[in-house]
């Protein structure tokens, strides 16, 4: 989740909107799997602000979109776009580090990175 949130931020800063949105969606998916539903909601909202007709708009929530069998191919394509190992590699190439501490949770770190994508 953190890797994809950071890559979304880097893509946003480089004005690469298509990549940014893909990383935001990957972040949202991983957030759902990890139980960070507030992060998943933020991801969905960010995507829909830029593209209100996106596939995510057809579901009431990010978890609902993941459960919808019609979306299986879409999420599989995203996996092919950037598996986690590649995300780690891209972060290293861009001299990015990830950190969460006792004081700052992984969810808060992800939300901070996503906040930059909305500016």
N, C-alpha and C positions, 0 to 999 in steps of 0.2 A: 504494500500500500504506500509506504513512504517513498520507495523508489519511483513509482509511477507519479506520485504527487510532485516530487521534485523535478522529474522530467517534464511534466506539464508546465511547471513554472519556467524552466529553462526554455521550452518551446515558445511559451508566451512572450518571454523577454526577447526572443529572436523573431517574433512576429510570424511564427509558423503555426497558424491556427488549426490546420488539419491534424498535425502531429499533436498539438496541445489537446485537442478534443479526444483523440484516441487515447492519450495517456490519462486524461481525466476519467474516461470510461473504464480503463483498466484499473485505475485507482479505486473507483467506485465498486467495481466487482470484488477486488481484494478486500475492500472495507467491509462489504457484506459478509464475506467469508470469515473475517476476523471479528465480526460483531460490532463494528464501528458504524452503526446505521446513520448517525449524524453526519459522518464523512460521506457516506454513500448518497445521502440526501443532498449535500452540498455539491457533489459531483453531478448528480442528475440536474439540479437547478442550473449549474453553470453551462452545461451542454444545451439545455432548453432555452436559455437566454439567447444564445447565439444561433440556435436552430430549433425553433418551436415545433417543427414537424418531424423531429428526429424520432427514430424507433422507440426511444425511451419515453416519449410522450404518450405512447399507446398503452402504457402500464401505469398503475397508480403509484408505484414506487420502484426503486431500483431492484429490491429483492423480487418483486413481481415480474419485472423484466427478465431477470435471470431464470425464473421458473417457467417462463413462457416457452414452450417447445418451438414456436415459430422463430425465436431469436437464437436458437442453438448455433446456426451457421454463422450469424453475425459475430457472436462471441468467440467462435472458433477462429474466424478470420483475424480477430484482434490478438488472439494467442499467437498466431503466425506472424503478425506484425511485430510483436515485441515480447518474446518469452522473458521470464524473470531474469534468466542468466544474461540475456542481452541488455536488459535494463541496468543491471549491475555494471556491465561493461561500459555502457553509455555514460553512466554516472562517473566512472573512473576517468574516461576520456575527457569529460568536461570538468574534472577536478572538483566534483561535488561529493560531499560527505553527508551521511545521515546520522542523526543522533536524537534519541529521546532519553530522558532521565526520569528520576523519581519525581522531580518537580514539574516536568513537562511530559505529558503522555504522547504516545505515537499518534493518537487522534488529534491532539492539539498541534503537533508538528505538521501533520498532513493538512489540517484546516488552514494553518498559516500559509503554507505553500499555495493552496488553492485560492486563498484570499488575494494573492498577488495576480492570479489569473483573471480576476474579475475587475481589475483596474485598467 
